[in-house]
């Protein structure tokens, strides 16, 4: 519904009405029409929690990974199969660890971090992998900026991205009304020797970045 608001034509109105009718028929408990973009509304209403498996048909489903959720994008056909059967077969993807040391300077943001990764790794540099953002600089980010990191993992070709939950995650989700009693936090983090590809960046030396048309891989630091 958020992708068709406001509804500019008959096609959009028809799709939105199908969604409303389907939600009514199946008595869905969580329908937030007119509340904003779904990838933001879902965590703001406390519906994502660490350790959950979430699936969605949109490339930005990965946004929920900022809360320690494995949020996978699936094709519409597979999404329908999951809705019909209540099951989904998933091959465990490899992990790309993106470790950011140091702290961001004033005027530098999470989006600059992702653009710097694209500049080094390329627009498909994490294709078929889960990016796990980690390190001191990631831990110092707000939840909004962590959501920017995981949201933009699609620009690197990743199937999703995750950030290990911490005290900030807990505080944010509790304020959103999430029920966290059955979810542990410390276990939703990778072991130091977990298998995967590792890349490191220094946040303290990062300048603001910009991507030039026509490709996100055309990244330049604005002080170049």
C-alpha positions, 0 to 999 in steps of 0.5 A, a space after each residue: 500500500 505504501 508503494 501506491 500512495 497517493 494512488 495516481 491512476 486506475 492501476 494503482 487504485 486497483 492494486 491497493 484495493 486488492 491489498 485491502 481486500 486481502 488483508 480484510 479477508 485474512 483478518 491481518 492484525 497489522 495493516 498501517 495504511 497511510 503511516 509511511 514507508 513500510 520499511 520504517 513503519 514496521 520497526 517503529 511499531 515494534 514488529 521486528 526483533 533480534 533473531 527473527 526471520 523476515 521475508 519481503 518482496 522489496 529490495 529494501 526489506 533488508 532495512 530490518 537487519 539494523 535490529 539483528 533481524 535476518 530480513 531476506 528479499 524473495 521473488 513474488 512467486 516465493 513470497 506467495 508460496 510462503 504465504 500459502 504454505 507457511 514455510 520457505 526453503 532458504 540456502 544459508 548465504 555467505 557473510 561479508 564482514 564490513 568492519 568500521 573502526 574509529 568514529 565518523 567526523 562531523 558532517 559524515 554519515 552512514 550513507 557515506 560509509 556505504 558509498 565508500 564500500 561501493 567505491 572499493 568493492 563495486 556495485 556487485 561487491 557483495 552479490 549473494 552475501 549477507 553484509 554484517 556491519 560491525 566495529 566501533 563506528 557502527 556501534 556509535 551510530 543512531 538506529 536511523 543511521 544503522 537502518 541506512 546501512 542495512 537499507 543500502 546493502 542492496 546497492 552492493 548486491 547483497 541479499 541482506 545485511 545485519 547489525 548485531 543488537 546492543 543496548 541501543 537496539 533494546 532501548 529503541 525497540 522497547 520504546 516502540 512497544 516491542 515484546 522482547 522477553 523471549 528474545 536474547 540479545 547477546 547470542 545474536 552476534 557472530 563469533 570472532 572466528 565465524 567464516 566469511 570474507 572480511 573488509 575493514 575501513 577507518 571511519 575517522 578518515 572518511 570524507 563525505 561521498 557522492 555518487 555520480 550518474 549514471 551508476 552508484 559505483 561512480 563514487 567520489 569524495 567531495 574533497 577530491 
